Each structure stands twice: as structure tokens, then as C-alpha cells.
Amino acid sequence: MCERFIILKKLFRRAKNRMGVLRLLEFKQVTKTFEGSKKPSVNNLNLKIEKGEFVVFIGPSGCGKTTTMKMVNRLVEPTEGEILVNGSM
């Protein structure tokens, strides 16, 4: 299991409202440790994805890419931290 995976982000179009950049998805200190595991699958992930960005997770098998994506739609609940979609949980 690796400690981190690589996140590649490319901005295609930046959309702003009166309050600044629109954030579609934000991970705030997100950690996921599965029951029976000593090491977290995802450890303290902080990531902001803004409208118009294209994001790719790259890493070896078992480093938390799929777990991270499953936490977005709550197929997997984070152990710690917050995941905000359009600014709300």
C-alpha cells in the first residue's frame, strides 16, 4: 500500500461567481481506515476541485484511488474529515 497517489489537474475553464471561484468538490483532511486495517487507505487528503478542472488520480494498486472516488458518492464513508460537494456535506 502506498502513502500517496498523484493527482493531475488541468484547468479547462475557470468559472467565478461574486464570492470567487466555484468549488464543485472539496476534500478536507479526509482519512479512511477500513476495519481490521492498521494503515489508512486514504490519509489526510486535502484537495479542491474547481468548476472546469479535469482531475486524474494515478497510482499503483491499493493506494486509495478507488476508495477516494467511492467516498464522493458515499459508497464508502470517510473515517475522518469532510467531503463537500457544491459547498455542502
Backbone as ProteinMPNN parsed JSONL, in Angstrom:
{"seq_chain_A": "MCERFIILKKLFRRAKNRMGVLRLLEFKQVTKTFEGSKKPSVNNLNLKIEKGEFVVFIGPSGCGKTTTMKMVNRLVEPTEGEILVNGSM", "coords_chain_A": {"N_chain_A": [[0.841, -1.172, 0.0], [0.62, 2.176, -0.881], [1.695, 5.412, 0.297], [0.711, 7.735, -0.882], [-1.077, 8.992, -3.744], [-0.795, 10.258, -7.072], [-2.128, 13.324, -8.125], [-3.396, 14.669, -10.933], [-4.185, 17.734, -12.316], [-5.985, 19.735, -14.567], [-6.819, 22.826, -15.814], [-9.568, 23.713, -17.603], [-11.532, 25.642, -17.936], [-12.277, 28.506, -16.148], [-14.649, 29.289, -13.811], [-16.371, 31.87, -12.199], [-18.099, 33.226, -9.406], [-19.82, 35.81, -7.562], [-18.564, 35.532, -5.12], [-16.108, 34.44, -5.625], [-14.032, 31.749, -6.834], [-15.814, 28.939, -8.036], [-16.232, 26.035, -6.235], [-16.549, 22.739, -6.879], [-16.042, 20.313, -5.679], [-14.613, 19.329, -2.645], [-12.138, 18.067, -0.564], [-11.484, 17.802, 2.795], [-9.057, 17.231, 4.949], [-9.395, 14.382, 4.779], [-9.637, 11.059, 5.792], [-9.529, 7.542, 5.498], [-9.861, 4.568, 7.08], [-10.093, 1.197, 6.926], [-11.977, -1.305, 8.68], [-10.147, -3.443, 10.739], [-7.75, -2.906, 9.553], [-4.423, -1.652, 9.862], [-3.198, 0.498, 8.675], [-4.221, 3.543, 7.084], [-6.311, 3.678, 4.149], [-6.723, 5.96, 2.688], [-5.127, 8.888, 3.534], [-5.389, 11.771, 5.298], [-6.282, 13.544, 3.169], [-6.33, 16.456, 1.297], [-7.927, 18.393, -0.963], [-8.976, 20.482, -3.568], [-11.324, 20.832, -6.023], [-12.158, 22.641, -8.735], [-14.77, 24.199, -10.698], [-14.685, 23.315, -14.078], [-12.22, 22.081, -14.035], [-10.205, 19.274, -14.86], [-9.573, 16.207, -13.508], [-7.292, 13.655, -12.585], [-6.566, 10.643, -10.975], [-3.651, 8.97, -10.198], [-1.805, 6.057, -9.568], [-0.33, 3.153, -7.943], [-1.857, -0.12, -7.564], [-4.006, -0.418, -4.788], [-3.531, 1.984, -3.46], [-5.483, 3.833, -2.773], [-7.056, 5.167, -4.665], [-9.59, 4.328, -5.806], [-11.072, 4.094, -3.442], [-11.1, 6.765, -2.64], [-12.72, 7.91, -4.669], [-15.095, 6.491, -4.23], [-15.85, 7.546, -1.811], [-16.82, 10.032, -2.466], [-19.457, 9.745, -3.501], [-20.545, 8.523, -1.332], [-20.505, 5.73, -1.151], [-18.581, 4.64, 0.32], [-17.889, 5.597, 3.564], [-16.032, 8.306, 4.948], [-13.518, 7.973, 7.492], [-12.507, 10.066, 8.944], [-12.673, 13.654, 8.628], [-14.017, 15.888, 6.053], [-16.117, 15.89, 3.166], [-17.017, 18.015, 0.743], [-19.581, 18.876, -1.472], [-20.371, 21.063, -3.91], [-20.103, 22.982, -1.917], [-21.444, 22.011, 0.35], [-22.055, 19.353, 2.773]], "CA_chain_A": [[0.0, 0.0, 0.0], [1.44, 3.381, -0.954], [1.271, 6.511, 1.158], [0.028, 8.766, -1.651], [-1.191, 8.846, -5.178], [-0.572, 11.517, -7.777], [-3.333, 13.964, -8.636], [-3.125, 15.57, -12.048], [-5.305, 18.634, -12.533], [-5.83, 20.647, -15.687], [-7.916, 23.778, -15.843], [-10.093, 23.973, -18.932], [-12.303, 26.869, -17.927], [-12.459, 28.967, -14.773], [-15.938, 29.951, -13.6], [-16.397, 32.61, -10.938], [-19.307, 33.919, -9.002], [-19.489, 37.02, -6.797], [-17.735, 35.203, -3.958], [-14.83, 33.879, -6.048], [-14.031, 30.541, -7.652], [-16.787, 27.922, -7.656], [-15.638, 24.739, -5.92], [-17.536, 21.684, -7.004], [-15.708, 19.203, -4.793], [-13.507, 19.648, -1.755], [-11.772, 17.108, 0.48], [-10.822, 18.492, 3.902], [-8.417, 16.306, 5.891], [-10.151, 13.127, 4.687], [-8.921, 9.817, 6.066], [-10.357, 6.337, 5.539], [-9.21, 3.355, 7.559], [-11.062, 0.105, 6.945], [-11.97, -2.123, 9.886], [-9.146, -4.502, 10.741], [-6.518, -2.437, 8.919], [-3.591, -0.796, 10.697], [-2.864, 1.691, 7.904], [-5.357, 4.092, 6.339], [-6.29, 3.584, 2.689], [-6.557, 7.362, 2.304], [-4.624, 9.529, 4.741], [-5.334, 13.229, 5.377], [-6.371, 14.102, 1.814], [-6.841, 17.81, 1.124], [-7.989, 18.612, -2.407], [-10.064, 21.332, -4.042], [-11.553, 20.699, -7.458], [-12.991, 23.758, -9.139], [-15.527, 24.031, -11.926], [-13.869, 23.394, -15.281], [-10.975, 21.328, -13.911], [-10.188, 17.86, -15.209], [-8.713, 15.613, -12.483], [-6.96, 12.246, -12.768], [-5.818, 10.029, -9.891], [-2.702, 7.994, -10.727], [-1.028, 5.388, -8.536], [-0.375, 1.695, -8.016], [-2.968, -0.825, -6.94], [-4.048, -0.396, -3.331], [-3.079, 3.244, -2.844], [-6.6, 4.653, -2.334], [-7.739, 5.887, -5.752], [-10.999, 3.926, -5.865], [-11.668, 4.457, -2.159], [-11.339, 8.21, -2.688], [-13.876, 8.174, -5.522], [-16.29, 5.938, -3.59], [-16.248, 8.433, -0.715], [-17.544, 11.178, -3.024], [-20.899, 9.445, -3.555], [-20.884, 7.876, -0.065], [-20.471, 4.266, -1.133], [-17.674, 4.415, 1.447], [-17.883, 6.775, 4.445], [-14.707, 8.616, 5.491], [-13.323, 7.785, 8.927], [-12.302, 11.425, 9.467], [-12.65, 14.738, 7.653], [-15.235, 16.291, 5.363], [-16.142, 15.995, 1.704], [-18.036, 18.996, 0.387], [-19.994, 18.917, -2.871], [-21.004, 22.378, -4.084], [-20.041, 23.721, -0.678], [-22.137, 21.405, 1.486], [-21.774, 17.945, 3.002]], "C_chain_A": [[0.892, 1.243, 0.0], [0.874, 4.466, -0.042], [0.433, 7.538, 0.385], [-0.141, 8.33, -3.097], [-1.047, 10.224, -5.793], [-1.907, 12.04, -8.296], [-2.913, 14.927, -9.735], [-4.36, 16.416, -12.288], [-4.996, 19.526, -13.725], [-7.055, 21.546, -15.728], [-8.333, 24.035, -17.287], [-10.787, 25.325, -18.993], [-12.517, 27.256, -16.48], [-13.77, 29.742, -14.684], [-15.911, 30.637, -12.248], [-17.792, 33.146, -10.68], [-18.886, 35.139, -8.203], [-18.539, 36.742, -5.649], [-16.397, 34.591, -4.349], [-15.017, 32.633, -6.883], [-15.072, 29.551, -7.13], [-16.065, 26.602, -7.41], [-16.736, 23.692, -6.001], [-17.309, 20.585, -5.989], [-14.502, 19.579, -3.948], [-13.35, 18.567, -0.692], [-11.016, 17.884, 1.553], [-10.35, 17.466, 4.922], [-9.144, 14.963, 5.953], [-9.225, 11.93, 4.891], [-9.93, 8.674, 6.062], [-9.492, 5.17, 5.965], [-10.284, 2.28, 7.64], [-10.892, -0.728, 8.216], [-10.958, -3.253, 9.737], [-7.817, -4.107, 10.122], [-5.751, -1.53, 9.872], [-3.267, 0.525, 10.007], [-4.1, 2.215, 7.177], [-5.189, 3.889, 4.834], [-6.1, 4.964, 2.075], [-6.195, 8.102, 3.584], [-4.529, 11.042, 4.576], [-5.322, 13.892, 3.996], [-7.015, 15.478, 1.853], [-6.774, 18.122, -0.362], [-9.187, 19.484, -2.73], [-10.155, 21.185, -5.553], [-12.568, 21.762, -7.845], [-13.71, 23.448, -10.441], [-14.596, 24.225, -13.122], [-12.55, 22.65, -15.194], [-11.206, 19.866, -14.271], [-9.162, 17.22, -14.287], [-8.53, 14.125, -12.746], [-6.179, 11.781, -11.546], [-4.936, 8.93, -10.485], [-1.922, 7.38, -9.569], [-1.168, 3.89, -8.666], [-1.612, 1.131, -7.328], [-2.879, -0.721, -5.42], [-3.656, 0.912, -2.683], [-4.219, 4.207, -2.517], [-7.358, 5.411, -3.406], [-9.234, 5.579, -5.77], [-11.718, 4.284, -4.571], [-11.998, 5.947, -2.131], [-12.585, 8.521, -3.507], [-15.168, 7.634, -4.902], [-16.751, 6.79, -2.411], [-17.031, 9.646, -1.225], [-19.046, 10.913, -3.032], [-21.369, 8.596, -2.375], [-21.091, 6.369, -0.152], [-19.559, 3.803, 0.0], [-17.679, 5.704, 2.259], [-16.463, 7.051, 4.938], [-14.668, 8.37, 7.003], [-13.192, 9.142, 9.607], [-12.379, 12.409, 8.318], [-14.008, 14.976, 7.002], [-15.054, 16.25, 3.852], [-17.325, 16.898, 1.358], [-18.305, 18.931, -1.111], [-20.814, 20.184, -3.03], [-21.116, 23.126, -2.76], [-20.75, 23.13, 0.523], [-21.834, 19.913, 1.567], [-22.87, 17.073, 2.455]], "O_chain_A": [[1.82, 1.34, 0.803], [-0.296, 4.423, 0.337], [-0.47, 8.147, 0.959], [0.547, 7.438, -3.594], [-1.165, 11.237, -5.103], [-2.713, 11.284, -8.838], [-2.169, 15.879, -9.496], [-5.46, 15.886, -12.446], [-3.876, 20.014, -13.871], [-8.19, 21.071, -15.681], [-7.539, 24.519, -18.094], [-10.652, 26.062, -19.97], [-12.9, 26.417, -15.665], [-13.971, 30.727, -15.394], [-15.474, 30.048, -11.259], [-18.547, 33.47, -11.596], [-17.701, 35.47, -8.171], [-17.783, 37.626, -5.244], [-15.612, 34.249, -3.464], [-16.033, 32.474, -7.561], [-15.193, 29.35, -5.921], [-15.36, 26.108, -8.29], [-17.728, 23.758, -5.276], [-18.263, 19.988, -5.49], [-13.501, 20.082, -4.458], [-14.308, 18.203, -0.009], [-10.022, 18.547, 1.258], [-11.152, 16.902, 5.668], [-9.467, 14.469, 7.033], [-8.18, 11.81, 4.251], [-11.046, 8.818, 6.561], [-8.516, 4.824, 5.299], [-11.276, 2.443, 8.349], [-9.791, -0.835, 8.756], [-10.928, -3.937, 8.714], [-6.859, -4.88, 10.157], [-6.346, -0.736, 10.601], [-3.082, 1.548, 10.666], [-4.929, 1.434, 6.71], [-4.075, 3.922, 4.311], [-5.405, 5.12, 1.07], [-6.874, 7.963, 4.601], [-3.699, 11.541, 3.816], [-4.448, 14.707, 3.701], [-8.116, 15.643, 2.379], [-5.695, 18.118, -0.955], [-10.286, 19.253, -2.226], [-9.174, 21.391, -6.268], [-13.693, 21.778, -7.345], [-13.315, 22.554, -11.189], [-13.82, 25.179, -13.17], [-11.82, 22.589, -16.183], [-12.272, 19.306, -14.014], [-8.003, 17.635, -14.274], [-9.481, 13.421, -13.084], [-5.235, 12.448, -11.123], [-5.429, 8.057, -11.199], [-1.436, 8.095, -8.693], [-2.02, 3.401, -9.407], [-2.315, 1.836, -6.604], [-1.811, -0.912, -4.837], [-3.463, 0.957, -1.468], [-3.957, 5.305, -2.025], [-8.224, 6.224, -3.084], [-10.052, 6.498, -5.751], [-12.864, 4.733, -4.607], [-13.061, 6.34, -1.65], [-13.42, 9.318, -3.08], [-16.223, 8.255, -5.036], [-17.928, 6.755, -2.051], [-17.824, 10.223, -0.481], [-19.825, 11.769, -2.613], [-22.457, 8.02, -2.411], [-21.781, 5.792, 0.688], [-19.739, 2.723, 0.562], [-17.494, 6.787, 1.704], [-15.756, 6.115, 5.312], [-15.671, 8.543, 7.696], [-13.702, 9.345, 10.709], [-12.172, 12.039, 7.162], [-15.008, 14.351, 7.356], [-13.976, 16.538, 3.332], [-18.478, 16.578, 1.647], [-17.376, 18.932, -1.919], [-21.834, 20.359, -2.363], [-22.102, 23.819, -2.512], [-20.669, 23.69, 1.616], [-21.421, 19.289, 0.59], [-22.797, 15.848, 2.562]]}, "name": "protein", "num_of_chains": 1, "seq": "MCERFIILKKLFRRAKNRMGVLRLLEFKQVTKTFEGSKKPSVNNLNLKIEKGEFVVFIGPSGCGKTTTMKMVNRLVEPTEGEILVNGSM"}
